[in-house]
Amino acid sequence: MVGAGLAGCEAAFALAARGVPSRLLEMRPGTGTPAHRTDLPGELVCSNSFRSGNPENAPGLLKEELRRAGSRLMGIADAVRVPAGEALAVDRARFSRAVLEALEREPLITLERREVTELPDEPCIVAPGPLASPAIADDIQRAAGAGNLYFYDAIAPIVDGGTIDRSVAFPFSRYGKGGGDDYMNCPMSRAEYLCFVEALASARRVPPRPFEDELHFQGCQPVEAIADSGLFSLAFGPMKPVGIVPPPGREKPFAVVQLRRENMEGTAWNMVGFQTKLVQGEQKRVFRMIPGLNEARFLRFGSVHRNTYVNGPAVLDGYMRLRAAPNAMLAGQITGVEGYIESMATGLLAGMFTAALLAGRKPEPPPADTALGALLGHVTRGGEATFSPSNIHYGLFPVGPPGRGRRERRRAMSARALASLDNWLSGSP
Ligand SMILES: Cc1cc2nc3c(=O)[nH]c(=O)nc-3n(C[C@H](O)[C@H](O)[C@H](O)COP(=O)(O)OP(=O)(O)OC[C@H]3O[C@@H](n4cnc5c(N)ncnc54)[C@H](O)[C@@H]3O)c2cc1C
């Protein structure tokens, strides 16, 4: 394993649980990253929260699946939790120390402190995280092919399709290209646009970290930074109305916010060009000013930050192995998942897959209607052209049973996922 972060440690434990010895190679403390502060494995670099504990929410469901699938890090998180309402939050120092102790107690895992500068020739799980050292990042780029490794995220929010007001938003693809309902358009009058730009420019933002200074020079300007650059910059940029024809009888909009379909079922829609560094509460407040989105629920909030990740669907096979170097299986944030529990989940899958492959078996991937399967599907089978990192949300799942309210549909999707998972686990090593 390259990297003793959340994914690397989880993968090592999964291998050990299946009797496979491994070496876990970690570059800290000899070589640091701009965010890690300790030399402990499984360090939580920012928040101490693993998000909702309610299994009816997608993050809560993923945690329940991890527990059922034998995740060691979830077990440790549960043991060192601190009160945080419905969320699972942990004492971060106790968490990482407990991970270290568990690694040291495990005879099949050897923790070595050194930087790995190129992809090993032997079977390996590569989990160097969002702040991978430049040497290993270069080698992954070489194997993945130019243009398939990225060094920052520019993530736009995703809106729950059931909460878009379709009496206001209308389907139309710019210049009539593509399918008629590939895009939804939220139209704005001049007065609505001016009001929106003012709210956007004055909304509260996440302060940039020192090592993220260069981001805005790389063509991933947050939408609020575009608004700062001039009153009409958005109307000539991501909100330009050209080539968009409203339904008969409706006025030509002054500006539009386009929503791009995230899945065939139309349960999730991406706000095109709306990568943002607004704090989440402000995203909710300001983006709900957009006509058609007044009642919108956000499946994922936007963000812009430093991140190293591959275009998974372009370069990974169904087991997250680099197609061009199949002895290297990726895990963690570098695969294009986003978040602590998502990184752990891909680590667990990588450990399970590797143990089976080393034993000469072809492992069955988790079903698509589980949270584990939905994440794996996102990084191995999502759309290459529009790929962006994602945390777990219901928009990644196959559509739920029809004809129910949102809450009941989610409850049904969660129950379906757990039943599918149990069935899968009963046949998995
Ligand atoms: C600044 C920042 C804040 C974040 N905040 C949150 C948050 O609040 N909540 C959330 O859910 N997610 C957050 N994330 C996203 C992500 O969930 C975490 O970064 C998570 O730790 C990723 O897990 P990982 O195992 O992929 O990588 P990491 O946990 O970062 O582990 C990678 C490990 O690999 C080591 N390494 C790197 N290169 C090499 C090499 N060449 N050789 C050997 N070792 C190497 C690193 O030192 C590190 O220990 C944040 C990310 C960043 C960058």
The ligand as a Tripos MOL2 file, in Angstrom:
@<TRIPOS>MOLECULE
LIG
   53    58     1     0     0
SMALL
NO_CHARGES

@<TRIPOS>ATOM
      1 C1         -7.1930   20.2310    3.2730 C.3       1 LIG1
      2 C2         -8.1850   19.1300    3.1700 C.ar      1 LIG1
      3 C3         -9.2780   19.1030    4.0290 C.ar      1 LIG1
      4 C4        -10.2240   18.0610    3.9390 C.ar      1 LIG1
      5 N1        -11.2710   18.0470    4.8070 N.ar      1 LIG1
      6 C5        -12.1640   17.0330    4.7760 C.ar      1 LIG1
      7 C6        -13.2520   16.9980    5.7070 C.ar      1 LIG1
      8 O1        -13.3920   17.8630    6.5570 O.2       1 LIG1
      9 N2        -14.1410   15.9780    5.6260 N.ar      1 LIG1
     10 C7        -14.0230   14.9920    4.6980 C.ar      1 LIG1
     11 O2        -14.8540   14.0700    4.6950 O.2       1 LIG1
     12 N3        -13.0020   15.0080    3.8000 N.ar      1 LIG1
     13 C8        -12.0800   15.9950    3.8100 C.ar      1 LIG1
     14 N4        -11.0360   16.0410    2.9100 N.ar      1 LIG1
     15 C9        -11.0120   15.0700    1.8090 C.3       1 LIG1
     16 C10       -10.5430   13.6220    2.1040 C.3       1 LIG1
     17 O3        -11.6140   12.9400    2.6210 O.3       1 LIG1
     18 C11        -9.3960   13.4220    3.0300 C.3       1 LIG1
     19 O4         -8.3110   14.0740    2.4930 O.3       1 LIG1
     20 C12        -9.0770   11.9250    3.2610 C.3       1 LIG1
     21 O5         -8.1100   11.8450    4.2440 O.3       1 LIG1
     22 C13        -8.6300   11.1830    2.0210 C.3       1 LIG1
     23 O6         -8.2430    9.8780    2.3330 O.3       1 LIG1
     24 P1         -7.0520    9.1690    1.5310 P.3       1 LIG1
     25 O7         -6.7630    7.8950    2.2240 O.co2     1 LIG1
     26 O8         -7.3650    9.1330    0.1080 O.co2     1 LIG1
     27 O9         -5.8270   10.1780    1.7100 O.3       1 LIG1
     28 P2         -5.0450   10.6100    3.0380 P.3       1 LIG1
     29 O10        -5.8610   10.3470    4.2430 O.co2     1 LIG1
     30 O11        -4.5450   11.9880    2.7770 O.co2     1 LIG1
     31 O12        -3.8320    9.6180    3.0590 O.3       1 LIG1
     32 C14        -2.8180    9.6160    2.0950 C.3       1 LIG1
     33 C15        -1.5170    9.2580    2.7840 C.3       1 LIG1
     34 O13        -0.5410    9.0130    1.7900 O.3       1 LIG1
     35 C16         0.6790    9.5990    2.1920 C.3       1 LIG1
     36 N5          1.4740    9.8080    0.9750 N.ar      1 LIG1
     37 C17         1.2670   10.7050   -0.0280 C.ar      1 LIG1
     38 N6          2.1590   10.5170   -1.0220 N.ar      1 LIG1
     39 C18         2.9360    9.4720   -0.6430 C.ar      1 LIG1
     40 C19         4.0400    8.8080   -1.2280 C.ar      1 LIG1
     41 N7          4.5230    9.1750   -2.4140 N.pl3     1 LIG1
     42 N8          4.6270    7.7840   -0.5680 N.ar      1 LIG1
     43 C20         4.1560    7.3970    0.6730 C.ar      1 LIG1
     44 N9          3.1190    8.0110    1.2770 N.ar      1 LIG1
     45 C21         2.5150    9.0170    0.6280 C.ar      1 LIG1
     46 C22         0.2520   10.8600    2.9170 C.3       1 LIG1
     47 O14         1.2350   11.3150    3.8060 O.3       1 LIG1
     48 C23        -0.9980   10.3860    3.6470 C.3       1 LIG1
     49 O15        -0.7180    9.8720    4.9190 O.3       1 LIG1
     50 C24       -10.0810   17.0380    2.9580 C.ar      1 LIG1
     51 C25        -8.9820   17.0790    2.1050 C.ar      1 LIG1
     52 C26        -8.0360   18.1060    2.1980 C.ar      1 LIG1
     53 C27        -6.8670   18.1130    1.2840 C.3       1 LIG1
@<TRIPOS>BOND
     1     1     2 1
     2     2     3 ar
     3     2    52 ar
     4     3     4 ar
     5     4     5 ar
     6     4    50 ar
     7     5     6 ar
     8     6     7 ar
     9     6    13 1
    10     7     8 2
    11     7     9 ar
    12     9    10 ar
    13    10    11 2
    14    10    12 ar
    15    12    13 ar
    16    13    14 ar
    17    14    15 1
    18    14    50 ar
    19    15    16 1
    20    16    17 1
    21    16    18 1
    22    18    19 1
    23    18    20 1
    24    20    21 1
    25    20    22 1
    26    22    23 1
    27    23    24 1
    28    24    25 2
    29    24    26 1
    30    24    27 1
    31    27    28 1
    32    28    29 2
    33    28    30 1
    34    28    31 1
    35    31    32 1
    36    32    33 1
    37    33    34 1
    38    33    48 1
    39    34    35 1
    40    35    36 1
    41    35    46 1
    42    36    37 ar
    43    36    45 ar
    44    37    38 ar
    45    38    39 ar
    46    39    40 ar
    47    39    45 ar
    48    40    41 1
    49    40    42 ar
    50    42    43 ar
    51    43    44 ar
    52    44    45 ar
    53    46    47 1
    54    46    48 1
    55    48    49 1
    56    50    51 ar
    57    51    52 ar
    58    52    53 1
@<TRIPOS>SUBSTRUCTURE
     1 LIG1         1 GROUP 0 **** ****
